[in-house]
Amino acid sequence: MRDFFLRSSSKSKEVLRSIVATKYNEILMESMLELFSSNEAIQRVFEKGVQLGPEFLAELTPRPDDELGAIRDYAELGWELFAGHRPIAISWERKKLGDIRLWMYEIKDDDCPFCRNMTAPCKFCYLPAGIIQGAVQAWSNYLHNGSYKAICRETCCSAIGDPYCQWTLILVQRLTAAEDLESTLPDIFNEIPASFSTF
């Protein structure tokens, strides 16, 4: 009987965590949309996520690994904590686009807790995009003296009918200008312009 309650309790925590993420994101987005224009609301929700990122990294691991490949592991672990399950895919590759050298990470989830069972006229998961950007920028600041700059955007969203939510994280050298990145990858910056977080 005790094992049954422990398993039930564990499953209940997953469900509760998911409900909180969905409802918190919904309330935050709706509140911002009532107060501000669509673009400004999106930017403000995203920035709230960026502010949470360093705290989230600190909670995730007291001693982060400084290898670039560890970002993939942190993304998977962090998503599992939020969603109660692993993402369906996480990939990363090193690319050179024109003069820009970058690392591109993609995180996909077909059961995203931030927009589960929702329909929206625009992408809806700006909060986790901000959290990912803030956490990875904090990682770079703490372990690499800010040698890398991070940008994360949601590039697909279940709330608008895509088959999954996807976040694209781009990591570039410190001297890369945000404008150069935006002109090289314009589709990623449709809703939120390219900008780096500073803290």
C-alpha positions as CSV (number, residue, x, y, z in Angstrom):
1,M,0.0,0.0,0.0
2,R,2.8,2.4,0.9
3,D,4.5,1.8,-2.5
4,F,1.2,2.6,-4.2
5,F,1.0,6.0,-2.4
6,L,4.6,6.8,-3.1
7,R,4.1,6.1,-6.8
8,S,0.8,8.0,-6.8
9,S,2.5,10.9,-5.0
10,S,5.4,11.0,-7.5
11,K,2.9,11.0,-10.4
12,S,0.8,13.7,-8.6
13,K,3.9,15.9,-8.3
14,E,4.6,15.6,-12.1
15,V,1.0,16.5,-12.8
16,L,1.0,19.4,-10.4
17,R,4.3,20.8,-11.7
18,S,2.9,20.6,-15.2
19,I,-0.4,22.3,-14.2
20,V,1.5,25.1,-12.4
21,A,3.8,25.7,-15.5
22,T,0.8,25.8,-17.9
23,K,-1.4,28.0,-15.7
24,Y,1.5,30.3,-14.6
25,N,2.5,30.9,-18.3
26,E,-1.2,31.4,-19.3
27,I,-1.8,33.9,-16.5
28,L,1.5,35.8,-17.2
29,M,0.8,36.0,-21.0
30,E,-2.8,37.0,-20.6
31,S,-1.9,39.7,-18.0
32,M,0.8,41.2,-20.1
33,L,-1.4,41.1,-23.2
34,E,-4.1,43.1,-21.3
35,L,-1.6,45.7,-20.3
36,F,0.7,46.0,-23.4
37,S,0.8,45.6,-27.1
38,S,1.4,42.1,-28.4
39,N,5.1,42.7,-29.1
40,E,5.8,44.4,-25.8
41,A,3.9,41.7,-23.9
42,I,6.0,39.0,-25.6
43,Q,9.2,40.9,-24.8
44,R,8.3,41.3,-21.1
45,V,7.4,37.7,-20.6
46,F,10.6,36.7,-22.3
47,E,12.6,39.0,-20.0
48,K,11.0,37.6,-16.9
49,G,12.3,34.2,-18.0
50,V,15.8,35.6,-18.6
51,Q,15.7,36.9,-15.0
52,L,14.8,33.4,-13.7
53,G,17.5,31.7,-15.7
54,P,20.5,32.2,-13.3
55,E,18.5,31.0,-10.4
56,F,17.4,28.0,-12.3
57,L,21.0,27.1,-13.2
58,A,22.0,27.5,-9.5
59,E,19.2,25.1,-8.5
60,L,20.0,22.7,-11.2
61,T,23.6,22.1,-10.2
62,P,25.8,23.6,-7.6
63,R,28.9,23.0,-9.7
64,P,28.2,23.3,-13.4
65,D,30.5,21.6,-15.9
66,D,32.4,24.0,-18.1
67,E,32.3,21.9,-21.3
68,L,30.0,23.2,-24.1
69,G,28.5,19.7,-24.5
70,A,27.2,19.9,-20.9
71,I,24.6,22.5,-22.0
72,R,22.7,19.7,-23.7
73,D,22.7,17.7,-20.5
74,Y,21.5,20.7,-18.4
75,A,18.8,21.4,-21.0
76,E,17.5,17.8,-20.7
77,L,17.7,17.7,-16.9
78,G,16.1,21.2,-16.6
79,W,13.3,20.3,-19.0
80,E,12.6,17.0,-17.1
81,L,12.3,19.1,-13.9
82,F,9.8,21.4,-15.5
83,A,7.8,19.0,-17.6
84,G,8.1,15.8,-15.6
85,H,9.4,14.1,-18.8
86,R,12.3,14.3,-21.1
87,P,12.0,16.3,-24.3
88,I,11.5,14.2,-27.5
89,A,14.8,15.5,-28.9
90,I,17.8,17.6,-28.1
91,S,20.4,18.2,-30.8
92,W,23.4,20.4,-31.1
93,E,25.9,21.2,-33.8
94,R,28.7,23.6,-34.5
95,K,28.0,25.8,-37.5
96,K,29.7,28.5,-39.5
97,L,27.2,31.0,-41.2
98,G,29.2,33.5,-43.2
99,D,31.7,35.0,-40.7
100,I,29.8,33.8,-37.7
101,R,30.8,30.6,-35.8
102,L,28.2,29.3,-33.5
103,W,26.8,26.4,-31.6
104,M,23.1,25.7,-32.2
105,Y,21.1,23.6,-29.8
106,E,17.5,22.6,-30.4
107,I,15.1,21.3,-27.8
108,K,11.8,19.7,-28.9
109,D,8.8,18.6,-26.8
110,D,5.5,17.4,-28.1
111,D,3.8,17.7,-24.7
112,C,5.0,21.1,-23.5
113,P,3.7,22.0,-20.1
114,F,3.8,25.7,-20.9
115,C,1.1,25.5,-23.6
116,R,-0.5,22.1,-23.1
117,N,-4.1,21.9,-24.5
118,M,-4.0,25.6,-25.5
119,T,-4.6,27.4,-28.8
120,A,-3.1,30.8,-29.4
121,P,-2.7,33.2,-32.3
122,C,1.0,33.4,-31.7
123,K,3.8,31.3,-30.2
124,F,3.2,31.0,-26.5
125,C,6.3,29.7,-24.8
126,Y,8.4,32.8,-24.4
127,L,9.0,32.2,-20.7
128,P,11.0,29.0,-21.1
129,A,12.9,30.5,-24.0
130,G,14.0,33.3,-21.6
131,I,14.8,30.9,-18.8
132,I,17.1,28.9,-21.2
133,Q,18.8,32.0,-22.4
134,G,19.3,33.4,-18.9
135,A,20.6,30.1,-17.6
136,V,23.1,29.6,-20.4
137,Q,24.3,33.2,-20.2
138,A,24.8,32.7,-16.5
139,W,26.8,29.5,-17.2
140,S,29.0,31.5,-19.6
141,N,29.5,34.3,-17.2
142,Y,30.3,32.1,-14.2
143,L,32.5,29.5,-16.0
144,H,33.9,31.3,-19.0
145,N,34.1,35.0,-18.0
146,G,31.3,35.8,-20.4
147,S,33.3,34.5,-23.4
148,Y,30.1,33.3,-25.0
149,K,26.8,35.0,-25.6
150,A,23.5,33.1,-25.6
151,I,20.3,33.7,-27.4
152,C,17.3,31.4,-27.2
153,R,14.0,31.7,-29.1
154,E,10.9,29.5,-29.5
155,T,10.9,28.5,-33.2
156,C,7.9,26.1,-33.2
157,C,4.9,26.0,-30.8
158,S,2.1,23.5,-30.3
159,A,-0.3,26.3,-29.3
160,I,-0.3,27.6,-33.0
161,G,-0.7,24.1,-34.4
162,D,2.9,23.0,-34.8
163,P,3.5,19.3,-34.0
164,Y,5.8,20.2,-31.1
165,C,7.3,23.2,-29.3
166,Q,11.0,23.8,-30.2
167,W,13.5,26.2,-28.7
168,T,16.6,27.1,-30.6
169,L,19.6,28.2,-28.5
170,I,22.5,29.9,-30.2
171,L,25.8,30.3,-28.5
172,V,28.4,32.7,-30.1
173,Q,31.7,34.2,-29.2
174,R,31.5,37.4,-27.1
175,L,32.6,39.7,-30.0
176,T,29.7,38.7,-32.3
177,A,27.2,41.5,-32.8
178,A,23.5,40.7,-32.2
179,E,22.7,42.6,-35.5
180,D,25.0,40.3,-37.5
181,L,23.3,37.2,-36.0
182,E,19.9,38.6,-36.7
183,S,20.7,39.3,-40.4
184,T,22.2,35.8,-40.7
185,L,19.2,34.0,-39.1
186,P,16.2,36.4,-39.6
187,D,13.5,33.7,-39.2
188,I,14.5,33.0,-35.6
189,F,14.1,36.7,-34.6
190,N,10.5,37.4,-35.9
191,E,8.9,38.1,-32.6
192,I,11.8,39.1,-30.4
193,P,14.8,40.9,-31.9
194,A,18.3,39.5,-31.4
195,S,19.7,40.8,-28.1
196,F,22.1,39.5,-25.5
197,S,21.4,39.3,-21.8
198,T,23.7,41.2,-19.4
199,F,23.8,40.6,-15.7
